[in-house]
Each structure stands twice: as structure tokens, then as C-alpha cells.
Amino acid sequence: MKIYHGSYTKIEAINLSKAKPFKDFGVGFYATKFYDQAKMWAERLSDETDNKGFITEFEFNEYAYKDENIKTLKFETYNDEWFDFVIQNRQNETNKHGYDIVEGPVADDKIQKRINFFLSSNISKEAFLEELKWHNQTHQICFCTLASLQFLERIDSENHIYNFSHVTEPIVEQLVIDFGFDEQTASDKFFLSQTFTKIADTSTEFYLKKWTEIYNLLLVELNPK
């Protein structure tokens, strides 16, 4: 499936550590199958940053939904489950839902205002969902983890944006062993580190180093003297 990301600049490499909290589907990289929707996002961000705006195209390999190692969640329409999930993420700064990929409708500006009314107890959930039956069709897909990015390919690139599992997986496992973290905490420590930022910048070829060498640099960052 072809998807689009609208922004103030072309996306050369996806860096999840720069993703912002309080979004519909949690912290992650967002795109849509609707070109006009991506164009609207690009125009809005370009106005905010005084840039021209850019739409980056990707091919999403939907085999991700069949991969037993990838945890996915898909909402076909606005419904009770979608509403509860969005509320949870809109009020949570961290990405603790545990999914790699989440797909479904968007809570745009109009819907967000109605959510705020709901949170202030001015309308019921039933009334809110009834209104959404007449809302224009929207779409978004959120890639929440490094593993999910394996299924994304930029249209103008012959290679996948990321294929770093040979580095990232043993590092996360070693953090669990050395510090007693659970897997989610270990992942957060690594993927939000400056060390991972260097890996994500493919132009540096930092990801080509042995994982043990990268891990030692991560330890220095996590335990500064």
C-alpha cells in the first residue's frame, strides 16, 4: 500500500526519538493513504515553520499484519474501541500500548474539540460516536517501534529505510541482562538515546559497527561519570 507523510521537509531517515507524545495512536511515525490529507499536513507545518512543505511517499508492506513477531492494531472505522484508545494516548506522554503498528481514522481538529467536550463531561460517549457517523473519511497509520519500520520503503529508494535488527536486538537483550530492565524499559532506554540517534542517521554508517562496540558507547551515555 502506498502511503504519504506530509511535513515541512523530505524525510530522509525516520528517527523515532523525535516523535512527539499525546497523539491519537501514541508516539511514532505517522502517515496516511490519502494524498490530500498528507498535503494538508504538509501545508499546515510549512505555514508554522515558513518552509515550502514536502510529501514523502512510502510503500508499506502489509505482510506486517501477518508477521507473528509484529503486534498490530487496526480500526476499520470510528467506534468505541477507537475512541477509548485515542483518549488513552491523548492523555499519556509515553508509548505504553505495546503495539508496533496502529492504523485507523484520524481525530482531526473538529473531532479533537468534541473530545475536549467529552473530557469536560459536556457530552456522552454515545453522542460523540453518533456524530462521527457523518464525519468525512480519514486515515492514519502509526509506526511505533523500530521493528515496524522494516515494512516501510521510501518510493525513491531501492532499500528499506532501516534494517538494524542485527544491532538493536542484542543491545536491548543485553540491557535486560545487565540492568534487570523489562523489555519495554530496555527498548525505551536504547531508542531514546543519542547513541540510537547516531544509528538512525544512515549517512554516518554508525550502524555498521559491531553491536558490542555500540553497546559500550551506550553504557557511557547511560552512566556518565
N, C-alpha and C positions, 0 to 999 in steps of 0.2 A: 504494500500500500504506500502510495506517495503521500508524504506529509510535509508541512511547511512551518518554519519558525520565523516569525516577524520580530525584528529588533532594529536597533539603530546602527548595527554593523553586521557584516557577514560573519557567520560562525565558522571559524577555522578549526577549533577544538572545543569540545564540551568540558567544562570544569564544574563539577557538581558542588565544589566547595563555595562557589559564588552564588549558588541558588538561594533564593530568598524564602523565608518562612511565611506562614499564615496564608498559604494558597489553597485552592479547592482540594487538591489531591496530595498535599504535603510538599515537602522540599524536593525539588527535582528539575529536570529539563522538560519544558512544555512545548508541544507542537500541536498542529491541527490538520485534518484532511481537507479543510475548506480554505482555499487560497484567499478569498475575500476576507476571511476572518484574520488570517495571518497579516494581510495587507493593512487591516485596521490596527492591529497591534503595532506594526512597524511605523505607521503614521503617527500613532499616539506617542511612541517612545522617541521618534525623531523630533517631534514638537517639544518634548520635555528636555531633550539634550542638544537641540539645534544641529542635528545631523540629518542627512538625507533619508536614512532608513534603508533597510535591506531585508529581503526574504530569502532565507536559505532553504533549499529543498533537500529532502532526505527520502530514502527508501527504507521503509520499516518492514522487516521480515516477520510476518505474522506467525511463523513457526514458533515464536516465543510463547504463544498460548498453548503449545503442545509440549514444550520442553518441561520436563518434570522438575528441573532444577530452578525454574523461574516461577515465582509466585505472582500471579496476575489477578486483577480485579477489573471487571468491565460492567458498566452501567449502560443499558441499551436506551434508557430514557430517564427523565426526571421521575424519581419515585422516593418512597420512604427511606430506603437504604441509602440512596444517593444523598438525600438531604442530611441524614444523620452523619454520614461520612464527611461531608463538606463542613458541617458545623464543627465536628471534631477537629478537623485540620485548620479551620479558620481561627480556632482558639488555642492551637498548640504550636509553639515555636519550633519544636523538633519534629523529625520524621519518624515516628514510632509505630506506624501502622504495619510495617513488616512486608509490604508489597514491593516487588521490583518494578512493575508496570501497572498503571491505573488509567483506564480510558472511560470517557463518558461525556455528558453535557457540561457546559460552562455556567458558572454563576457569574454572569456579567454584571455591569453596573446597576441595571434595573433590578435584577434578582438580588444583588447584594443589599440594596436598600430594603427590600422586603425581608431579607434575612435579619437585618438590623431591627426591623419592626417586630419580627418574631422573637428575637432575643430580648427585646424590651417588653415582651408579653402583650403586644398590641394586636396580634393576630394569632390564630391557631395554626398548627402544622397542617391540618386538613384544608384550611382556607388557602394557605400558601401553595400547597401542591395542586389544588384545584385551579389556581391562577396559571400555573405553569403549563397546563394543557394547551393553552393558546399562545405560548411563547415560541418565538422563531427557533428553528433548529440550530443548535450549536454543537461543537465538538472540540475536545481536547484530549491529548494523551500525554501522560507524565512518566518520564523515565527517572525512577527514584534511586537507582543503585548503579554502580559500575557494571555489574553483570548485565543489566538491561541494555546498556549501550552497545553490547556486542551485536545487537539485532538492528542497529542503525548504520546506514551507509549514506554518506553525502553524495548527492547525484553527480557532482563534478569530480568525484574521487573514485579511483579504482579499488581502493582499500577501505575496510571498515575504519571508523574513527579510532576505535580502541580495540585492542586485543592483548590486555595486560594481565590476564589471569595467572600466567606463569610467575608473575612478580607479586601481585596483590594477594592471592590466596595464601601462599606460605607466610607472608608477613602478618596477615590477620591471625592465622593459626598460631604463629609464634607469640603474638601479643597475648593471646588467650593463655598460652602455656606459661609465659614469663610473668604476667601480671595478674592472672586469675580473672581477667575480664570475661563477661559473657560475650558471645559472638557479635551482638549488636553494638556493644560498647567498644569493642576492639575495632570494628569497622568504622565507627564514628571517629575514633581517635586517629585512625590512619587517613581516611578520606577527607577529613577536615584539616589535615596537617599541611604545612608548607612543603614537606617532602613529597606528598602526593601531588601538589600543585606543579612541582618540577616534572613529575612523571606525565601529567596531563598535557604539558607543553611539549608536544611531539618534536618540535624543532630542535630541542635540546638533546634529544636521543637519550635522555636520562633513564628511560625505561629499559634500555638495552643493558644496563649494568646488572650484575648478579643480585638476586634478591637479598642475599646476606649483606652485601655492601650497602644497599639502600636501607635495610633494616637497621644497621649500625648508625647511619645518619639520622634515622627516625628516632632512635634512642637518645641521641644527643639533643634533638629538638624537644623531646618529651621530658628529658631530665637535665635541664640546663644547670650549669654549676654557678 
